[in-house]
Amino acid sequence: MEDSHSKNLDDFYLAHGFATRALHAGEHVGQPQHTSHTGAIYQTSTFVFESAAHGAEIFAGERPGYMYTRLGNPSVKLLEAKMNALEGREAKQKNPDVRVSSLAFSSGMAAISSALLAALQAGDTLIMGNVVYGATENLAQKILAKLGVKVIEIDTSDLNQVEDAVKANPEAKAIFLETPTNPMLACTDIAAVCKLVREHCAEAAVMVDNTFATPYLQRPLELGADVSLSSSTKYLCGHGTVVGGVMTTTNDAIKDRAFTMAADLGGVPSPFDAWLVNMGLKTLPLRMQRHCDNAHTIAQYLVKHDKVEKVYYPGLPESPAHEVAKRQMKDFGGMVSFDIAGGVEAGRKLMDTIEIFTLAVSLGCVDSLIQHPASMTHACVPKAKREKAGVTDGLVRISVGIEDVDDLVNALEDALKKV
Ligand SMILES: Cc1ncc(COP(=O)(O)O)c(C=O)c1O
């Protein structure tokens, strides 16, 4: 079988900036035809062998080639090569011996579950953030725990809690965190966590959900993590047209096992979806910068509004996440959460009346979205646990798009007047 996941960063991409890599990296990787300017969509389930011997050799891994799209596809391979260049370049520059590998999946949850299943087995310990995306929380508490994994939840943004947990669990096999978190935008110091894990848990893999930041803003592998995970449904695709996921890692063993998970559990992307994510990635730096600029303006506007009680945005100097975000991120991201005076009723009124913002879950689209975490994305997290983490019934989350920012501020102003 062709190892479609070990394509490494070559010198050309190591030498170029993020925007150049977003456009060019991977474009011809794994593409049998080199004449199409845009990587082609290989919308096929299976591939033709020249002879029975040829097919047998590919299956035996004795020569490169494609067999069946669940096991590898040129359009998917192109996306994986581009993600190597975006997530892994700085890690590779720091340590040229490191091998950077990416795997694309059919959803962010397929990527996260495959990575965790690759690192853990019955009897193992997983230390994870106590405020993570609802389905990740469910995966840990309802599926991994049932399979015999011990799950310990801590606030990973508090390094004292991380230190206590790693000291108390030196046998832990993985530590999983989100930064910034969904929906509270708390930030964890990735480098500091990696240092503590290396000191106390020799075998633990550090896994970071990088969905909110994207590699444009933050590269967990550069900061010492073993695995960076993203829901490509969000900013990587950017246009709200795909459900997908990507994992990038410097750990060959996890990569091999995660490939087996993808192949045998089957959470692989369609070639068309991989192509759409690749198209999105080409404009990631431009989009992401505009998301950040607009979100910053909106957070500054909301913080002064008398109907808004609290704003969560790492770019605000008073945010507890500010210092860590400033250190490890290029900018502060496109997500803003806020508590509105009047609680859930006021929040509902805002969401039902606001213009331009679409009332929908998901995030990272070019256009602005608004949603209510307590009854939508985080409804599956028990209320007491939700509230302990700050996800009140009045919390509203906005994914700030790339519209003209004045229009977004005016839309919020008009809707808040009606609350
Ligand atoms: C931070 C984060 N991680 C993972 C996921 C899951 O991604 P997907 O819906 O693509 O499975 C989401 C989805 O909203 C998310 O916000």
The ligand as an SDF file (V2000), in Angstrom:
LIG
                    3D

 16 16  0  0  0  0  0  0  0  0999 V2000
  -13.7140   23.1400   18.7110 C   0  0  0  0  0  0  0  0  0  0  0  0
  -14.4230   22.0870   17.9150 C   0  0  0  0  0  0  0  0  0  0  0  0
  -13.8530   20.8800   17.7680 N   0  0  0  0  0  0  0  0  0  0  0  0
  -14.4470   19.8990   17.0720 C   0  0  0  0  0  0  0  0  0  0  0  0
  -15.6760   20.0770   16.4790 C   0  0  0  0  0  0  0  0  0  0  0  0
  -16.3150   18.9490   15.7210 C   0  0  0  0  0  0  0  0  0  0  0  0
  -16.2020   19.1540   14.3550 O   0  0  0  0  0  0  0  0  0  0  0  0
  -17.1910   18.4720   13.2880 P   0  0  0  0  0  0  0  0  0  0  0  0
  -18.5390   19.0760   13.4980 O   0  0  0  0  0  0  0  0  0  0  0  0
  -16.5470   18.8030   11.9840 O   0  0  0  0  0  0  0  0  0  0  0  0
  -17.1960   17.0120   13.5660 O   0  0  0  0  0  0  0  0  0  0  0  0
  -16.3090   21.3190   16.5970 C   0  0  0  0  0  0  0  0  0  0  0  0
  -17.6150   21.5540   15.9710 C   0  0  0  0  0  0  0  0  0  0  0  0
  -18.2390   22.5690   16.1840 O   0  0  0  0  0  0  0  0  0  0  0  0
  -15.6690   22.3490   17.3360 C   0  0  0  0  0  0  0  0  0  0  0  0
  -16.2280   23.5520   17.5010 O   0  0  0  0  0  0  0  0  0  0  0  0
  1  2  1  0
  2  3  1  0
  2 15  2  0
  3  4  2  0
  4  5  1  0
  5  6  1  0
  5 12  2  0
  6  7  1  0
  7  8  1  0
  8  9  2  0
  8 10  1  0
  8 11  1  0
 12 13  1  0
 12 15  1  0
 13 14  2  0
 15 16  1  0
M  END
$$$$
